[in-house]
């Protein structure tokens, strides 16, 4: 008998959150940020694991001035749409720069940063953010 228990979304998305692992449809290329049995786009069952690149281009950005409860200390904070070479796009917070330094089209790189701290337990939540590329030679 199959269990109807489903792990929480935070557990299912941990590979994406901490390693930027995605599951890509072999047939149509659609990206899923959790292990899917079927592609949401084409319904294919051929899904393979893939890792998103370290670097991408900043397409658009904005200043987020109102944050969710528990994240108020991040406000205001720049966020943007990052596009990778394969066309995959994600929304991510930007860090290690002043807003006036940001330019559409600039190369950004992924960094691992503290995202939040649980007030009751003190558990620190880490994840990725993006910053302007520091090293040009790699």
LINLINJO-V784799 format. One record per backbone hydrogen bond with DSSP energy under -0.5 kcal/mol. CO is the residue of the C=O (numbers start at 1). NH is the residue of the N-H. E is the energy in kcal/mol with one decimal. If there is no record, write none. Layout:
[[CO:NH:E] [CO:NH:E]]
This chain:
[[8:11:-0.9] [8:12:-2.0] [9:13:-2.2] [11:14:-1.2] [13:17:-2.7] [14:18:-2.5] [15:19:-1.7] [15:21:-1.9] [16:20:-1.3] [20:52:-2.4] [22:24:-0.5] [22:50:-2.9] [23:32:-2.5] [24:48:-2.8] [25:29:-1.6] [30:25:-2.6] [32:23:-2.9] [39:43:-1.4] [44:39:-2.5] [45:47:-1.2] [46:26:-2.9] [46:27:-0.6] [48:24:-3.1] [50:22:-3.5] [54:110:-2.6] [56:108:-2.8] [57:59:-0.8] [57:83:-2.6] [58:105:-4.4] [60:81:-1.9] [62:64:-0.6] [62:79:-2.4] [63:65:-0.7] [64:76:-0.7] [64:77:-2.0] [65:67:-0.5] [68:71:-2.3] [71:74:-2.3] [72:75:-1.9] [77:64:-3.3] [78:94:-2.9] [79:62:-2.4] [80:82:-0.6] [80:92:-2.5] [81:59:-2.9] [81:60:-0.8] [82:90:-2.2] [83:57:-2.7] [84:87:-2.3] [88:84:-2.7] [90:82:-3.0] [92:80:-2.7] [93:130:-2.1] [98:101:-2.1] [98:102:-0.6] [99:102:-1.1] [103:106:-1.9] [106:58:-2.6] [107:133:-2.2] [108:56:-2.2] [109:131:-2.3] [111:113:-0.5] [111:129:-2.5] [113:127:-2.3] [116:125:-3.1] [117:119:-0.6] [118:122:-3.0] [123:118:-2.9] [124:126:-0.5] [125:115:-3.4] [125:116:-1.6] [127:113:-3.1] [129:111:-2.8] [130:95:-2.4] [131:109:-2.9]]
